[in-house]
Amino acid sequence: MSKRNKRGLVGDRSDEDLQSPGAELDYREDSGSRGARGPQNRNDDGHSTSSPVPDPLFQRSCDIYYRLMVVKGRGSPMRIPAPNQNLDISYQREGTTIGDVGIVTASGSFDFLFNICLPHDHPINPLELPENFTTLAISPLDIQRQAEFVGQSYLSSNSVKKSRSGNRHGLTFESSASEGAILTMPVGSNSADIRIMARFRQYLADNVKSWYKYVLGVRGRELHNGDVLLVTGWDKTKTWGMATFSNTTAQEESCLLQFRPILMADSGITYDWEYSGSADVRAGPGAQEQERLRMGDPSQIGMEYENQCLFIRSLSATLHEEDWKKLAQEFKLVENDASGPVWPTDISNVSYSQPWRGNTSGRYPPSRSSQPSSASGSMGRTNVTFPPFETEAHPSKGINNVLLKLNPNARIAITADEDWLSVLRVDDTVLPTTKQLYERIMESSVVCEDGDMVYLQKKGRFFDSRKPLTTPELDLDSAYSNDNDTMEGSSITSDALTAVEKTTVPLPVELFLPSAFESPSKALRAMASSAGGSNTVTSLNNYLHNTKKLHTLMWVESYTGPANQLTWTVHCKIEGEIKGTGKGRSISEAKQVAAGQALEALLVADAAERAPDKELGG
């Protein structure tokens, strides 16, 4: 290889995951990784600060790796696969496991908090747990485990190709693209996934509020709504290699990278990289790390631990905005619409300013400045700026936001990684936007509610207490806005309702055809029953969708009377014509009546069209 750059053996050096064209290289000692560190912020006395300022001219290696590897359909890629070295040794030897509750950090590691499938006094769990913590007992038969990748396997971004040249005992890659990412698994990997997702989802819905109180109060984490994850699956291995590269333009000469085994006399086989061009390469775990885990125990001599978590799959829960604001007030968090909450600590109070608009990954850490925030106008505060989440750091968070926006009565939205992983396509080179993912999901899924929870379910799967919901077909970008319903005089128009409504329910089309019943009224009762009760709004949308009648559905809402005794009137318009009118003490009550009238009118018209000579009875 020309311009050969050779790194030392595994375990020699680590990186800060930051690269910049022409940046001075800065190395520091650590175990299990290595790489280049870009320029740091420096204060007036010349000392570096702890966090880099986002700059559109460079991207952190962990951001590149996440963005290019998440589309491989395995879940959230962990660029730091090793467990926290401060955790119990049994956890360090096992690594991330099903039932773990934690946070994926910006650098690509998993911040373990506790495990719901283990008793409170298990060594892995901390001494202090969330209030009213209970164990969710599972059986090994509830988990599907299998060998996912065999030895000498790899995953890479589409721009990277495996080269036919090079050492036959290693893996050689080449690319002339402007960026790329590679994951090698020299001994393969195994996977595990929970098969009782409904139980996990319900457990999460029942407990997530107390978890956030615990994480914010007891554990003191700084996080955003939706950051806490419940692990439902993983891919793990014993050893790995990772590489990323990024340039402002495509390279004239191909970047060559070779991942190869090295035989060490005292510690067996380890791995390293050789490469030409500019790249950030890592491999692990190092021989010293393996020896540390053995702790001098004779029974552990020669043991290699499958504790390196390459991908995690999880459930993500997002609280309703009102509930999150209550938590923010309770724990004295400071927030603004663009960013999210942080801690006003005793060391340095924190406020938020307008975020930098250049990054689309949403994964940069905050930048710190000694200047006061213009947003707060308070002197002596540290200004912390988060880039906007134009795409969510975790895809499930964006989907949850849409579900809550379109279903305002729900208090918790829960999305499984399976929901968006299942709609990724081979030609997705980077993660699609939340809007694109949601639209793909709705082609094969239904939005369901269970109590205060709203979630997604594949069509054709039935649960006795769950009922489908409707989701308006509108510009999903508006689902991220904070615009409230507008009030003009006595009329209120909701953007989430004044739209072409489209159901996502998987119920058979035949169920909604009047020919299946003796009369439209019986059809109406049957449809309401199938929707989980007397929810005629759901039934109306089910009917419009399943009969492929793309009517324009509009709700016109108004009220009369004193503030404490309002009477609501709702008109249901289809193609500009009022089909039903309802009155009630709430919008929901009035809307149900209007929807029932409109649906019966549609059924009558449809039945007349199908059988014009048949007398329609009630």
C-alpha positions in Angstrom: 0.0 0.0 0.0 1.2 3.5 -0.7 1.4 6.0 2.2 1.1 3.1 4.6 -0.1 4.0 8.1 0.4 1.3 10.6 -1.2 1.4 14.0 0.1 -0.4 17.1 -1.5 -3.4 18.6 -5.0 -3.4 20.2 -5.2 -1.7 23.6 -2.5 0.9 23.0 -4.4 4.1 22.3 -7.8 5.7 22.3 -9.5 8.6 20.6 -11.9 11.4 21.4 -13.9 10.5 18.3 -13.3 13.9 16.6 -11.6 14.5 13.3 -11.0 17.6 11.3 -9.1 18.2 8.0 -5.6 19.2 8.9 -6.2 18.7 12.6 -3.2 18.1 14.9 -3.1 14.6 16.1 -3.4 14.1 19.9 -3.1 10.7 21.6 -3.8 9.5 25.1 -3.4 6.2 26.7 -6.5 3.9 27.2 -7.5 0.3 26.5 -9.3 -1.1 23.6 -9.3 1.7 21.1 -7.2 4.3 19.3 -7.4 7.1 16.8 -7.0 10.8 16.0 -8.4 13.6 18.1 -9.2 16.9 16.5 -8.7 20.4 17.9 -10.3 21.3 21.1 -11.9 24.5 22.4 -9.4 26.5 24.4 -10.3 29.2 27.0 -8.5 32.4 27.7 -5.6 30.7 29.6 -4.9 28.3 26.8 -6.3 25.2 28.5 -8.6 22.9 26.5 -12.3 22.6 27.5 -14.1 19.3 27.7 -16.4 19.6 24.7 -15.8 20.4 21.0 -17.8 23.0 19.2 -19.8 21.5 16.3 -18.4 22.6 13.0 -19.9 21.7 9.6 -16.4 21.0 8.3 -15.9 17.8 10.3 -17.9 15.0 11.8 -17.1 12.8 14.7 -16.2 9.3 14.0 -18.9 8.0 16.2 -21.5 10.0 14.3 -20.3 8.7 11.0 -20.3 5.1 12.3 -23.8 5.4 13.8 -25.3 7.1 10.7 -23.8 4.5 8.2 -24.2 1.4 10.3 -27.7 1.9 11.7 -29.2 1.2 8.3 -27.8 -2.4 8.4 -30.9 -3.4 10.3 -29.4 -4.7 13.4 -30.5 -2.0 15.8 -28.5 0.9 17.4 -24.8 0.4 16.6 -22.5 0.6 19.6 -19.2 2.2 18.7 -17.9 1.4 22.2 -19.1 -2.2 22.6 -17.4 -2.9 26.0 -19.3 -2.5 29.2 -18.6 0.1 31.9 -15.5 -1.0 33.8 -17.0 0.4 37.1 -19.9 -2.1 37.0 -20.0 -5.4 38.8 -17.5 -7.9 37.4 -20.3 -10.3 36.5 -21.9 -7.6 34.3 -18.6 -6.8 32.7 -18.0 -10.4 31.8 -21.6 -10.7 30.4 -22.1 -7.3 28.8 -25.4 -5.7 27.8 -28.3 -8.1 28.3 -32.0 -8.3 27.8 -33.9 -6.4 30.4 -31.2 -3.7 30.8 -32.5 -0.2 31.3 -30.1 2.5 30.2 -29.1 5.3 27.8 -27.1 5.2 24.6 -24.5 7.9 25.0 -23.5 10.4 22.3 -20.1 8.6 21.8 -21.8 5.2 21.2 -21.7 3.4 24.5 -24.4 2.0 26.7 -24.9 3.7 30.1 -26.4 0.8 32.2 -28.8 1.8 35.0 -30.5 -1.4 36.2 -32.1 -4.6 34.9 -35.8 -5.4 35.2 -35.4 -9.2 34.9 -33.2 -9.6 37.9 -34.1 -9.3 41.6 -33.4 -6.0 43.4 -30.6 -7.6 45.4 -28.8 -9.1 42.4 -25.1 -7.9 42.3 -25.7 -6.3 38.8 -28.5 -4.0 40.1 -27.5 -0.9 42.1 -28.4 -0.6 45.8 -31.0 2.0 45.1 -33.6 1.3 42.4 -36.7 3.1 41.1 -39.7 3.4 43.5 -41.9 0.3 43.7 -39.4 -1.7 41.6 -40.6 -5.2 40.8 -38.9 -7.9 38.8 -40.3 -9.0 35.5 -39.7 -12.7 35.5 -38.9 -14.3 32.2 -37.9 -17.8 31.0 -35.0 -18.7 28.8 -37.7 -20.0 26.4 -38.9 -16.4 26.1 -35.6 -15.5 24.4 -34.6 -16.5 20.9 -30.8 -16.9 20.6 -28.9 -17.8 17.5 -25.5 -17.5 15.8 -26.0 -14.4 13.6 -22.6 -14.1 11.8 -19.9 -16.7 11.3 -16.2 -16.0 11.5 -14.5 -13.5 9.2 -17.8 -11.7 8.8 -18.2 -7.9 8.3 -20.7 -5.2 7.8 -19.8 -2.1 5.8 -21.4 1.0 4.3 -22.4 0.7 0.7 -19.4 2.7 -0.5 -16.9 0.2 0.9 -16.0 -3.0 -1.0 -14.1 -6.0 0.1 -10.9 -6.3 -1.9 -9.7 -9.5 -3.4 -6.1 -8.6 -2.7 -4.4 -8.7 0.6 -3.7 -11.3 3.4 -6.0 -14.3 3.0 -6.1 -14.6 6.8 -7.5 -11.1 7.2 -10.0 -8.8 5.6 -9.1 -6.0 3.1 -11.4 -3.2 2.1 -11.2 -0.3 -0.3 -13.3 2.7 -1.1 -12.9 6.0 -3.1 -16.0 7.5 -1.5 -16.0 10.6 0.7 -16.9 8.6 3.8 -17.5 5.0 5.0 -17.7 2.7 8.0 -16.7 -0.9 8.6 -17.4 -3.4 11.3 -15.5 -6.7 11.3 -16.4 -9.8 13.3 -13.4 -12.2 13.1 -15.0 -14.8 15.2 -18.6 -14.0 14.2 -21.4 -12.9 16.6 -24.5 -14.2 18.3 -27.8 -12.5 18.8 -30.7 -12.7 21.3 -34.2 -11.2 21.2 -37.1 -11.3 23.5 -40.3 -13.0 22.2 -42.7 -11.6 24.8 -42.7 -8.0 23.5 -46.2 -7.2 24.7 -45.2 -8.0 28.3 -42.1 -5.8 28.0 -44.1 -3.0 26.4 -46.8 -3.0 29.2 -44.1 -3.2 31.9 -42.4 -0.2 30.4 -45.7 1.8 30.1 -46.5 1.0 33.8 -43.1 2.1 35.1 -41.4 4.6 32.8 -42.5 7.7 34.7 -40.9 6.4 37.9 -37.8 5.5 35.9 -37.4 9.1 34.7 -37.8 10.3 38.2 -35.1 7.8 39.3 -32.7 8.7 36.5 -33.1 12.4 37.0 -33.2 12.4 40.8 -31.3 9.5 42.1 -28.8 8.9 39.2 -28.4 12.5 38.2 -28.3 11.9 34.5 -28.9 14.7 32.0 -31.2 13.5 29.3 -34.0 14.2 27.0 -37.5 12.8 26.9 -37.3 9.4 25.2 -33.6 8.8 26.0 -34.3 5.9 28.5 -34.3 2.5 26.7 -35.3 -1.0 27.6 -33.1 -3.5 25.9 -35.1 -6.3 24.1 -32.3 -7.7 21.9 -28.6 -7.6 21.2 -25.7 -8.7 18.9 -22.5 -9.6 20.8 -19.1 -10.9 20.0 -15.7 -11.7 21.6 -13.6 -9.5 19.3 -14.2 -6.8 16.7 -12.7 -4.2 14.5 -14.2 -0.8 13.5 -13.1 1.8 10.9 -14.5 5.1 9.7 -13.2 7.6 7.2 -14.4 11.0 6.1 -13.2 13.5 3.6 -14.8 16.7 2.2 -14.7 15.2 -1.3 -14.3 11.8 -2.8 -10.7 10.6 -2.8 -8.8 10.4 -6.1 -7.0 7.3 -4.8 -8.9 4.5 -3.1 -8.5 4.2 0.7 -7.3 0.7 1.5 -7.8 -0.8 4.9 -6.7 -4.3 6.1 -7.9 -5.9 9.3 -5.5 -8.7 10.2 -4.8 -11.2 13.0 -1.6 -11.0 15.0 -0.3 -13.9 16.9 1.1 -12.9 20.3 3.3 -15.3 22.2 1.8 -14.6 25.6 -1.8 -13.8 24.8 -2.8 -15.7 21.7 -4.4 -13.9 18.7 -5.2 -10.2 18.7 -6.1 -7.9 15.8 -5.0 -4.7 14.3 -5.4 -2.5 11.2 -3.2 -1.3 8.4 -4.5 1.4 6.1 -3.6 4.0 3.5 -5.2 7.4 3.3 -7.1 8.9 6.3 -9.1 6.7 8.6 -10.0 6.2 12.2 -9.5 2.6 13.2 -10.2 0.6 16.3 -10.1 -3.0 17.5 -10.9 -4.7 20.8 -10.9 -5.9 23.4 -7.1 -5.8 24.0 -5.2 -8.6 25.7 -4.8 -6.5 28.9 -8.6 -6.0 29.0 -9.2 -9.8 28.8 -6.6 -10.4 31.6 -8.3 -7.7 33.8 -11.6 -9.5 33.5 -10.1 -12.8 34.6 -9.0 -11.1 37.8 -6.3 -13.7 38.5 -9.0 -16.4 39.0 -7.6 -19.8 38.1 -11.0 -20.9 36.8 -11.0 -18.0 34.3 -7.6 -18.8 32.7 -7.9 -18.7 29.0 -11.5 -17.5 29.1 -12.6 -15.2 26.3 -15.8 -13.3 27.1 -18.6 -12.6 24.7 -19.3 -9.3 26.3 -18.7 -6.9 23.4 -22.2 -5.5 22.4 -22.2 -4.5 18.7 -25.9 -3.6 18.4 -28.8 -3.2 20.8 -32.5 -3.4 20.1 -34.8 -1.8 22.5 -38.2 -0.3 23.4 -38.2 3.5 23.7 -40.9 5.4 25.7 -41.6 9.1 25.3 -43.8 10.9 27.8 -46.5 13.4 26.9 -45.2 16.9 26.8 -47.2 18.0 29.8 -45.9 15.1 32.0 -42.3 15.8 30.9 -42.7 19.5 31.8 -43.9 18.5 35.2 -40.7 16.4 35.7 -38.7 19.4 34.5 -40.3 21.6 37.1 -39.9 18.9 39.8 -36.2 18.5 39.2 -35.6 22.2 38.3 -34.5 21.4 34.8 -33.9 24.3 32.4 -35.2 23.8 28.9 -36.3 25.5 25.7 -38.3 24.2 22.7 -35.2 23.6 20.5 -33.2 21.5 22.8 -34.3 20.0 26.0 -33.6 19.8 29.7 -30.3 20.1 31.5 -29.2 20.4 35.1 -28.6 23.8 36.7 -25.9 22.4 38.9 -24.2 24.0 41.9 -20.9 24.2 40.0 -22.2 26.1 37.0 -25.8 27.0 36.3 -26.9 26.0 32.8 -29.2 27.6 30.4 -30.0 27.1 26.7 -29.5 29.3 23.7 -30.5 29.0 20.1 -29.0 25.8 18.7 -26.5 25.7 15.9 -28.2 24.7 12.6 -25.5 22.9 10.7 -25.6 19.3 12.0 -28.3 16.8 10.9 -27.2 13.9 13.0 -28.3 15.3 16.3 -25.5 13.5 18.1 -23.0 16.1 19.0 -22.3 16.8 22.6 -23.1 20.2 24.1 -20.6 23.0 23.7 -19.7 25.2 26.6 -19.0 28.9 26.7 -18.3 31.4 29.5 -20.7 33.9 27.9 -24.2 34.3 29.5 -27.1 32.9 27.6 -29.0 35.4 25.6 -32.1 33.3 26.0 -32.2 33.6 29.8 -30.5 37.0 30.2 -29.0 35.7 33.4 -25.3 36.5 34.2 -22.9 33.9 35.5 -24.4 31.0 33.7 -22.7 28.5 31.4 -24.2 28.4 28.0 -24.9 24.9 26.7 -26.0 24.5 23.1 -27.4 21.3 21.6 -27.7 21.0 17.8 -31.3 20.5 16.7 -32.6 17.0 16.2 -33.5 17.3 12.5 -33.4 13.5 12.6 -33.7 12.0 16.1 -30.5 10.6 17.6 -32.6 7.4 18.1 -35.2 6.8 15.4 -37.8 5.6 17.9 -37.9 9.0 19.6 -38.9 10.7 16.4 -41.7 8.1 15.8 -42.9 8.5 19.4 -43.1 12.3 18.9 -45.3 11.8 15.8 -47.6 9.3 17.7 -48.1 11.7 20.6 -48.7 14.6 18.3 -51.3 12.8 16.3 -52.9 11.1 19.3 -53.0 13.9 21.9 -55.0 11.8 24.4 -52.2 9.4 24.9 -49.8 10.0 27.8 -47.0 7.6 26.7 -45.8 6.6 23.2 -43.7 3.4 22.9 -41.9 2.3 19.8 -39.9 -0.9 19.3 -36.8 -0.9 17.2 -38.5 -3.6 15.2 -41.0 -1.1 14.0 -38.5 0.9 12.0 -35.8 -1.7 11.4 -38.4 -3.7 9.5 -38.9 -0.9 6.9 -35.3 -0.2 6.1 -34.4 -0.9 2.5 -31.3 -2.2 0.8 -30.8 1.1 -1.0 -30.9 3.1 2.3 -27.4 4.4 2.5 -28.2 6.6 5.6 -31.1 6.5 8.0 -34.3 7.9 6.4 -36.0 10.9 8.1 -38.6 10.3 10.7 -41.3 11.3 8.2 -40.1 8.7 5.7 -39.8 6.0 8.4 -43.3 6.7 9.7 -44.9 6.6 6.2 -43.2 3.3 5.5 -44.3 1.9 8.8 -47.9 2.9 8.2 -48.0 0.8 5.1 -47.9 -2.4 7.2 -48.7 -1.4 10.7 -51.5 -0.1 12.8 -51.5 2.5 15.6 -53.0 1.0 18.8 -53.9 2.3 22.2 -53.9 0.5 25.5 -54.9 2.7 28.4 -52.7 5.8 28.3 -50.2 4.1 25.9 -50.1 4.5 22.1 -47.9 2.1 20.1 -47.5 0.4 16.8 -48.5 -3.1 15.8 -48.0 -5.1 12.7 -51.2 -5.7 10.7 -52.7 -9.1 11.4 -51.6 -9.3 15.0 -54.5 -9.2 17.5 -54.5 -8.5 21.2 -57.8 -8.8 23.0 -57.7 -5.5 24.9 -56.0 -3.4 22.2 -57.9 -1.3 19.8 -56.7 0.5 16.7 -56.5 4.3 16.5 -56.7 6.7 13.6 -53.9 8.9 12.4 -54.5 11.9 10.3 -52.7 12.0 7.0 -51.0 15.4 7.2 -47.6 16.8 6.7 -45.7 14.9 9.3 -43.3 17.8 9.7 -46.1 19.5 11.6 -46.0 16.8 14.1 -42.8 18.3 15.5 -44.2 21.8 15.8 -45.3 23.2 19.1 -48.2 25.1 17.6 -51.3 24.8 19.8 -54.8 24.6 18.5 -55.9 28.0 17.3 -59.0 29.7 18.8 -61.1 32.2 16.8 -64.1 33.4 18.6 -66.1 30.4 19.5 -64.6 28.1 16.9 -61.6 25.9 17.4 -59.9 24.2 14.5 -57.3 21.5 15.2 -54.6 21.0 12.6 -54.4 17.3 13.6 -58.1 16.9 12.7 -58.7 19.3 9.8 -57.1 17.0 7.4 -57.7 13.9 5.2 -58.0 11.3 7.9 -56.5 7.9 7.1 -56.8 4.8 9.2 -54.1 2.3 9.8 -56.2 -0.5 11.0 -55.5 -4.1 9.7 -59.0 -5.4 10.1 -60.4 -7.2 7.0 -62.1 -5.1 4.4 -65.1 -7.4 4.3 -65.9 -6.4 7.9 -66.7 -2.9 6.7 -68.8 -3.8 3.7 -72.6 -3.3 4.3 -73.3 -6.5 2.3 -72.0 -8.5 5.2 -74.9 -7.3 7.4 -78.6 -7.1 7.3 -78.6 -3.3 7.7 -76.3 -0.3 8.0 -77.2 0.1 11.7 -76.1 -3.4 12.4 -72.9 -2.8 10.4 -72.3 0.3 12.5 -72.7 -1.6 15.8 -70.4 -4.4 14.6 -67.7 -2.0 13.4 -67.8 0.0 16.7 -67.5 -3.3 18.6 -64.5 -4.4 16.5 -62.9 -1.0 17.2 -62.9 -1.8 20.9 -66.2 -0.3 22.1 -68.3 2.6 20.8 -65.5 4.4 19.2 -67.3 5.6 16.1 -64.5 7.9 15.1 -62.2 5.0 14.7 -64.9 3.0 12.9 -65.5 5.9 10.5 -61.9 6.1 9.6 -61.6 2.3 9.3 -64.5 2.4 6.8 -63.0 5.1 4.7 -59.7 3.4 4.5 -60.8 -0.1 4.0 -63.2 0.7 1.3 -60.6 2.9 -0.4 -62.9 5.9 -0.4 -60.4 8.8 -0.1 -62.9 11.3 1.2 -61.8 14.6 2.6 -62.7 14.4 6.2 -63.0 17.6 8.2 -64.1 18.3 11.7 -65.5 21.7 12.6 -65.7 22.3 16.3 -67.4 25.1 18.3 -68.7 25.7 21.8 -71.3 27.7 23.7 -72.0 28.5 27.3 -69.9 29.6 30.3 -66.3 28.3 30.7 -67.3 25.7 33.4 -70.4 24.4 31.5 -69.3 24.3 27.8 -71.5 22.6 25.3 -69.5 21.4 22.2 -70.9 21.1 18.7 -68.9 19.1 16.1 -69.8 18.9 12.4 -68.4 16.0 10.4 -67.8 17.1 6.8 -66.9 14.7 4.0 -66.1 16.3 0.6 -67.3 19.6 2.0 -70.8 18.3 2.9 -71.9 17.9 6.5 -72.7 14.2 7.1 -73.1 14.3 10.9 -73.5 16.8 13.8 -73.0 16.0 17.4 -73.3 17.8 20.7 -71.8 17.0 24.0 -70.0 18.1 27.2 -66.7 17.4 25.6 -65.2 17.5 22.1 -64.8 13.8 22.2 -68.4 13.1 23.1 -69.7 15.4 20.4 -67.3 14.0 17.8 -68.4 10.4 18.5 -72.0 11.4 17.8 -71.1 13.2 14.6 -68.9 10.3 13.4 -71.7 7.8 14.1 -74.2 9.8 12.0 -71.7 10.3 9.2 -70.8 6.6 9.1 -74.4 5.5 9.0 -75.0 7.9 6.2 -72.1 6.4 4.3 -73.3 2.9 4.9 -76.8 3.7 3.7 -75.4 5.3 0.5 -73.0 2.4 -0.1 -75.7 -0.2 0.5 -78.1 1.6 -1.9 -75.4 1.7 -4.5 -74.7 -2.0 -4.2 -78.3 -3.1 -4.0 -80.6 -0.3 -5.3 -83.7 -2.5 -5.4 -83.3 -3.9 -1.8 -85.2 -2.1 0.9 -82.9 -0.9 3.6 -84.1 -1.6 7.1 -82.8 -0.6 10.6 
